[in-house]
């Protein structure tokens, strides 16, 4: 397991868009002060990429670019930070493997009224060098502006990383396993994905039917051409991990089971029912990554139905998994989310960005289930369930105990970040500093418990 997980820590899950300003501005410094005050030593965020039209950061147009919406603007919509030409030149050289393609993709998308890249004129769709050079020459200013935005985002995030280190705070990022079809990544690396002669996917990603959905989930992401990726020792993945580790100390790999096998759905299918499992060379990929990144600080998102081979791959590479306390209140003694079953190789959460807040979750339960939760937590009817859940997570043996900001503030369903399967009104929550002041007593109790459970000790 990564050396960063060798000691017990507590942390907070909060995407930058959920800061009061929704920007990476002065609120970041104030938030880091808040974390230090309350002994929170890990700040976890959702993917920093550009969100899709629903606001989801999990379907971004680039796996490498950051969201320009996080930058502060003046009253006329201009970026506030100055640009140093020498520094910009160095940035372009360091990020040459993605930033020019991304900038060109963004401007092309705009010129073609946001049509997907596979519907562009064939010469541009297929990246004909002369056609691309002509386009860049014609729209040089627009392309340059996109590169500058990414440069300023990089400059700002690296300043945040330095500030976090001074506060003894680790930054914890989130990386979706798949990338969006309509993305600079697929357009610029078409041979790395399973596409047909018209540059459209032959199969798309999703999950099969289960208890929650009779037709499964059809995500629509293109599948990787793993045979092609193996021929150059997974260079695209190396570049992606390298980029992530330039931003973060730790990475959560979403849908980790996709490194063992993935659900292949024919592109023309209307539901995920028609899919089939395809073996993925995850062991070879992780071995290759380990050769470059000896201390591979990855946390495996292994929620849901996990087969023994997925668990075996995680353990083979000594990667911690996840546990969520909201999932622990059933009759199964071997439930991995039950506190007694959470070992040091787990990151424990009260809930994630896809769950209701702990208060909202509890209030939505039937009275009999609420009674069961109180019995398990050894609470009287009027006791604070949220505090008890925070306490329970801190006391587990999990290497990290992570808490959504909503739970630290004791907020209800109105503060929920995301409802899976819903395409509107998600990803919009942000806290107010007045809510922090109102939760002073709760936060003081939490800080005491962090200290008592050994999660504030020096590492």
Number of C-alpha atoms within 10 A of each C-alpha: 17 15 9 16 21 13 16 22 28 28 26 22 22 20 23 21 20 18 19 15 17 20 19 19 16 10 16 19 15 12 15 22 16 13 22 17 13 20 24 26 25 24 25 24 21 20 23 24 22 22 19 13 11 13 16 19 20 22 25 27 24 25 27 23 23 22 18 18 16 19 20 18 14 9 8 6 8 10 16 12 15 7 14 10 10 8 12 17 11 12 19 17 11 11 16 11 14 19 23 18 18 25 23 22 24 19 21 23 18 11 11 13 9 13 13 15 23 18 13 15 12 14 12 19 18 18 15 11 11 11 16 17 12 11 16 19 11 11 14 14 10 16 22 15 13 19 22 20 21 24 24 22 21 17 16 16 17 15 12 19 18 12 16 22 14 12 18 17 22 21 21 24 23 22 23 19 16 19 23 21 24 21 20 28 23 24 23 17 11 18 14 20 24 19 20 11 7 11 19 17 20 17 23 25 24 23 22 22 16 11 7 8 11 12 16 18 20 21 16 20 19 25 24 22 15 17 14 14 18 15 9 9 15 19 15 15 15 17 15 15 19 15 15 21 18 13 19 20 19 23 22 24 20 18 17 23 25 23 20 20 17 22 23 23 28 19 20 10 13 11 20 26 19 15 23 14 14 11 13 18 15 18 15 14 19 19 13 17 20 14 10 11 15 10 13 23 22 24 27 22 22 21 17 8 9 11 11 9 12 20 17 12 18 25 14 11 15 16 20 26 25 20 30 22 21 21 14 20 15 14 7 9 10 11 16 19 21 19 20 12 17 23 17 19 22 25 26 29 25 25 23 21 19 12 19 23 28 29 19 19 16 20 14 13 12 10 11 9 14 17 15 15 19 19 12 11 15 12 15 11 11 7 11 14 22 21 19 15 21 22 18 17 25 30 17 21 20 28 23 27 27 27 26 24 20 27 23 20 19 22 19 17 17 11 19 24 24 20 15 10 7 9 13 13 12 16 21 15 18 19 19 11 13 8 13 17 11 11 15 12 12 16 19 12 13 19 19 13 20 24 15 13 18 15 24 20 13 9 10
